[in-house]
Amino acid sequence: MTKRFEGKTVVVTGGSDGIGLATAKAFAAEGAQVYVTGRRQDRLDEAVADIGFGAVGVQGDVGNPDDLDRLYARILQNHGRLDVVFANAGISETAALGDIADTHLDRVMTTNIKGTVHTVQKALPLMTSGGSVILAGSVAGSMGFGALSIYSATKAAIRSFARTWTTDLKARGIRVNVVSPGMVKTPAMQTYLAANAGAEDAMTQMIPFGRMGDSEDVAKAVLFLASDAASYLAGHELFVDGGVMAV
């Protein structure tokens, strides 16, 4: 039986853990040649071993354009083309209005906005018609969580990118969509829950499905958006949130 991504080359930024790692594993299991990035070499090495199927790790920070140049130069040399980009790398930091410092602004916007722009823009010379770009959004881009104004603003910007880039890339046949997770038990979320008693119960009560999501739930949605089954979807935001945004 032919696998959905046999012969395809896929990039997953921020692929060392959580949603990125789960998605990279899912792509690899479906036949893709997967490249993952991460800032820490040790965690990246562990992720590559976990993914298997010949996955390649390229250490780097999406906020540094030179690191992305190294990634894409390697793909160009090895494969000559790129079929799917999952611009997943991002950071979340809290700061209430009145406490927002320039360092906070710079860190979050450099990674989440500039990093996303550079990730996609630098990939374009390798992509051809039929290519797919999936951006990592969040329900926070459409909601008003306290102390998350800068993070939420970056995710709203990413939603806007999918609209405008769909228009920019329509003549090239490259689709751009957003996957927006809700409350998902990533390692970062697990750390937050461990430090905040009662937070998991409060979040669960917000979710119609009655449970928090797993990284694999989001990975399934990313693979759908990247697949031929979604060939007529562009500029779309797919919420993977157990019904939070729909109900």
C-alpha positions as CSV (number, residue, x, y, z in Angstrom):
1,M,0.0,0.0,0.0
2,T,1.4,3.4,-1.0
3,K,2.1,5.8,1.9
4,R,0.6,9.3,1.6
5,F,4.0,11.1,1.6
6,E,6.2,8.6,-0.1
7,G,8.9,10.4,-2.0
8,K,8.0,13.8,-0.4
9,T,10.5,16.0,1.5
10,V,9.1,17.6,4.6
11,V,10.5,20.2,7.1
12,V,9.2,20.5,10.6
13,T,10.6,23.4,12.6
14,G,10.7,23.1,16.3
15,G,10.6,19.3,15.9
16,S,12.4,18.3,19.1
17,D,9.4,17.7,21.2
18,G,5.6,18.2,21.6
19,I,3.5,18.8,18.5
20,G,6.6,19.2,16.3
21,L,8.0,15.8,17.2
22,A,4.6,14.0,17.0
23,T,4.1,15.5,13.5
24,A,7.6,14.6,12.3
25,K,7.0,11.0,13.5
26,A,3.7,10.9,11.7
27,F,5.2,12.2,8.4
28,A,8.1,9.8,8.6
29,A,5.8,6.8,9.2
30,E,3.8,7.9,6.1
31,G,7.0,7.7,3.9
32,A,8.3,11.2,4.0
33,Q,12.0,12.2,4.2
34,V,11.7,14.4,7.3
35,Y,14.0,17.3,8.3
36,V,13.5,18.7,11.8
37,T,15.1,21.7,13.5
38,G,15.6,22.5,17.2
39,R,17.8,24.9,19.2
40,R,19.3,22.3,21.5
41,Q,21.5,19.7,19.8
42,D,21.0,17.0,22.5
43,R,17.2,17.1,22.3
44,L,17.4,17.2,18.6
45,D,19.5,14.1,18.5
46,E,17.0,12.3,20.7
47,A,14.2,13.4,18.5
48,V,15.9,12.2,15.3
49,A,16.4,8.8,17.0
50,D,12.8,8.7,18.1
51,I,11.5,9.6,14.6
52,G,13.6,7.0,12.8
53,F,13.0,6.4,9.1
54,G,16.2,8.3,8.1
55,A,15.1,11.6,9.6
56,V,17.6,14.4,9.6
57,G,18.1,17.0,12.4
58,V,19.6,20.4,11.6
59,Q,20.3,22.4,14.7
60,G,19.2,26.0,14.5
61,D,17.0,28.8,15.7
62,V,14.2,30.0,13.3
63,G,14.9,33.5,14.6
64,N,18.3,33.4,13.0
65,P,18.0,33.5,9.2
66,D,21.5,32.1,8.8
67,D,20.4,28.9,10.5
68,L,17.5,28.5,8.1
69,D,19.9,29.1,5.2
70,R,21.9,26.1,6.3
71,L,18.8,24.0,6.6
72,Y,17.6,24.7,3.1
73,A,21.0,24.5,1.5
74,R,21.3,21.0,2.8
75,I,17.8,20.1,1.4
76,L,18.7,21.6,-1.9
77,Q,21.9,19.6,-2.1
78,N,20.3,16.3,-1.0
79,H,16.9,16.5,-2.7
80,G,16.7,19.6,-4.9
81,R,13.1,20.3,-3.8
82,L,10.8,20.6,-0.8
83,D,7.2,19.5,-0.7
84,V,5.8,20.4,2.8
85,V,6.8,23.0,5.4
86,F,5.3,22.9,8.9
87,A,6.4,26.2,10.4
88,N,5.8,25.0,14.0
89,A,8.6,26.6,16.0
90,G,7.3,29.2,18.5
91,I,7.5,30.3,22.1
92,S,5.0,31.4,24.6
93,E,5.7,33.8,27.5
94,T,3.4,35.6,29.8
95,A,3.4,39.3,30.7
96,A,0.4,41.3,31.8
97,L,-0.2,44.7,30.3
98,G,1.9,47.1,32.3
99,D,4.6,44.6,32.7
100,I,5.5,44.1,29.0
101,A,9.2,44.8,28.4
102,D,11.0,45.2,25.2
103,T,12.9,42.0,25.8
104,H,9.6,40.1,26.0
105,L,8.4,41.7,22.8
106,D,11.6,41.0,21.0
107,R,11.8,37.3,22.0
108,V,8.3,36.4,21.2
109,M,8.0,38.4,18.0
110,T,11.4,37.4,16.7
111,T,10.6,33.7,17.0
112,N,6.9,33.6,16.3
113,I,6.6,36.3,13.6
114,K,10.0,36.9,12.0
115,G,10.9,33.2,12.4
116,T,7.7,32.1,10.6
117,V,8.2,34.6,7.8
118,H,11.8,33.6,7.2
119,T,10.9,29.9,7.5
120,V,8.4,30.1,4.7
121,Q,10.1,32.8,2.6
122,K,13.4,30.9,2.4
123,A,11.7,27.7,1.6
124,L,9.9,29.1,-1.5
125,P,12.8,28.6,-4.0
126,L,12.7,24.9,-3.3
127,M,8.9,24.5,-3.6
128,T,6.9,23.7,-6.7
129,S,3.2,23.5,-7.6
130,G,1.3,21.2,-5.2
131,G,3.5,22.2,-2.3
132,S,1.9,22.8,1.1
133,V,2.7,25.2,3.9
134,I,1.2,24.7,7.3
135,L,1.6,27.5,9.9
136,A,1.3,26.9,13.7
137,G,-1.4,29.1,15.1
138,S,-3.3,28.8,18.3
139,V,-6.8,29.4,19.8
140,A,-5.1,32.2,21.6
141,G,-5.0,34.1,18.4
142,S,-8.8,34.3,18.6
143,M,-9.3,34.6,22.4
144,G,-8.4,36.9,25.2
145,F,-6.3,35.0,27.7
146,G,-4.9,37.2,30.4
147,A,-1.2,38.1,30.3
148,L,-0.8,36.5,26.8
149,S,-1.3,39.6,24.7
150,I,1.9,39.5,22.8
151,Y,1.8,35.7,22.2
152,S,-1.8,36.0,21.1
153,A,-1.0,38.9,18.8
154,T,1.6,36.8,17.1
155,K,-0.8,34.0,16.5
156,A,-3.4,36.4,15.1
157,A,-0.7,37.6,12.7
158,I,0.0,34.0,11.7
159,R,-3.7,33.6,10.8
160,S,-3.4,36.7,8.7
161,F,-0.3,35.3,7.0
162,A,-2.2,32.3,5.7
163,R,-4.7,34.6,4.0
164,T,-2.2,37.0,2.4
165,W,0.3,34.3,1.5
166,T,-2.5,32.2,-0.2
167,T,-3.1,35.2,-2.4
168,D,0.7,35.7,-3.0
169,L,1.3,32.1,-3.9
170,K,-1.9,31.1,-5.8
171,A,-0.2,31.4,-9.1
172,R,2.5,29.0,-8.0
173,G,0.0,26.4,-6.7
174,I,1.3,26.4,-3.2
175,R,-1.3,26.1,-0.5
176,V,-1.0,27.8,2.9
177,N,-3.1,26.9,5.9
178,V,-3.1,27.2,9.7
179,V,-3.5,24.6,12.3
180,S,-4.6,26.1,15.6
181,P,-4.4,23.8,18.7
182,G,-6.3,24.4,21.8
183,M,-5.2,23.1,25.2
184,V,-2.7,20.3,24.3
185,K,-0.5,18.4,26.7
186,T,2.8,19.3,25.3
187,P,5.9,19.2,27.6
188,A,5.6,23.0,28.1
189,M,1.9,22.6,29.0
190,Q,2.8,19.8,31.4
191,T,5.3,22.0,33.1
192,Y,2.6,24.7,33.5
193,L,0.0,22.3,34.8
194,A,2.5,20.9,37.4
195,A,3.1,24.4,38.7
196,N,-0.5,25.5,38.8
197,A,-2.8,23.4,40.9
198,G,-6.3,23.2,39.5
199,A,-5.3,24.5,36.1
200,E,-6.0,21.2,34.3
201,D,-9.5,20.9,35.8
202,A,-10.3,24.5,34.8
203,M,-9.1,24.0,31.2
204,T,-10.9,20.7,30.9
205,Q,-14.2,22.4,31.9
206,M,-13.7,24.8,28.9
207,I,-13.5,21.9,26.4
208,P,-16.7,20.3,25.1
209,F,-14.9,17.0,24.5
210,G,-14.0,16.9,28.2
211,R,-10.3,16.3,27.8
212,M,-7.2,18.1,26.9
213,G,-5.6,17.2,23.5
214,D,-2.5,15.2,22.7
215,S,0.2,16.2,20.3
216,E,-0.9,13.4,18.1
217,D,-4.3,15.0,17.7
218,V,-2.7,18.0,16.1
219,A,-0.3,15.9,14.0
220,K,-3.2,14.2,12.4
221,A,-4.6,17.6,11.4
222,V,-1.3,18.8,10.0
223,L,-0.9,15.7,7.8
224,F,-4.5,16.1,6.5
225,L,-3.7,19.7,5.5
226,A,-0.5,18.7,3.8
227,S,-2.1,15.8,2.0
228,D,-3.9,15.5,-1.4
229,A,-7.2,15.1,0.6
230,A,-6.9,18.8,1.4
231,S,-5.9,19.9,-2.1
232,Y,-8.8,22.4,-2.4
233,L,-8.2,24.0,1.0
234,A,-6.2,27.2,1.2
235,G,-6.1,30.1,3.6
236,H,-8.0,28.1,6.1
237,E,-7.6,27.9,9.9
238,L,-8.3,24.4,11.3
239,F,-8.9,24.5,15.1
240,V,-7.8,21.3,16.9
241,D,-9.3,22.1,20.2
242,G,-12.0,19.6,21.2
243,G,-14.7,22.1,20.1
244,V,-13.7,25.1,22.2
245,M,-13.9,27.6,19.3
246,A,-17.0,26.0,17.7
247,V,-19.4,25.6,20.6
